[in-house]
Amino acid sequence: MANQAQESKDAGVLAVIVARMEQQRLPRAIDLKAKVEQGGVLDDLDIEFLEQVFADSNELKPLLVRHPEYQDLAARMMALYREITTKALENENK
């Protein structure tokens, strides 16, 4: 019974996470990537957004262990965030 309850809870959490990614996080990440690719630097709101993303990703690790089918998606999103931060740091140092 507890396993079924956990599965149900996970399904709800995953639905919210995927919706947030599609509607908020991915569009914002695409905008940030465009900004840094054009030579821009991250402002305080951009950094706050990325800090929240990284904090959330740490909290999601147990969920990803239970649902490995989402690990590739999570890895691709983290790679995108790493590209953004790496390019932003290069721009800062110019």
N, C-alpha and C positions, 0 to 999 in steps of 0.2 A: 504493500500500500504506500509506504514512504517513497519508494522508487517512482511509482506512478505520480505521486504528488510533486516530486522533484521534476519529472519530465514535463508535467503540466506548467509548473512555474517557469522552467527553462524555455518552453515554447513561447510563453508570454513575454519574457525578457528578450528573447531573440527577435520576436516580432517588433518590439519597440526599438531595439538597437538597429535593425535593418532599416526601419522607417526613418530613424534619425540620420543614419548614414546617407540614405538616398536623398532626403529632403534638406538636410542641413550640412552635414560634415563633408560629403563629397563635393557639393557645389562650392563650399567655402574653400576647400583644399584646392580645387581647380583655379579659383580666383587667386589664391595665394601663390600658386605655382606660376601663373601668368605674371603676377606682380614681380616676383623675384627673377623670373626669366628676362624681364624687361629692365633688370638692374635695380629694382626696388629693394628696400629693406623692410623688415617686419616692424610694425609699430606695437605699442603696448597691448592693444586689443588682439592683434594677431598672435602675439606671444602668449597672452592669457588663453586664447582659444587652443593653441597647441599644448600648453601645459595641462589643460583640462582633458584633451584627447589622450595624452600620455598617462595621466592619472586614471582615467577610465579604462584604458587598455590594461593596466596592471590589475584592476579589479575584475576584469573579464577573463583573466587567465584560467581560473577553475572551470568556467563555463565552456571555454574553448577546448579544454581537456576532455570534458564530457561530450562535446559535439565537434569532433575533428573535421566534419564536413564544412565548417566555417573557418578553419585555420588558414586556408589559402586566401580567402577574402581578407581576413584580418592582416595577413602578411603583406598582401598587395597594398592595403591602405597604409600600413606602417612604412612600407618602402616609399610611398608617395610623400608621406610626412617627412621622411628622412631626406628625400630629394629637395624638398622645400627648405628645410633647415640648413642643409649643406650649402645650397645656392645662396640663401640669405646671408650666411656667414661669409661666404666669398665676397658678396656685395658689400658687406660691412667693412671688410678688410681692404677694400679698394680705395 
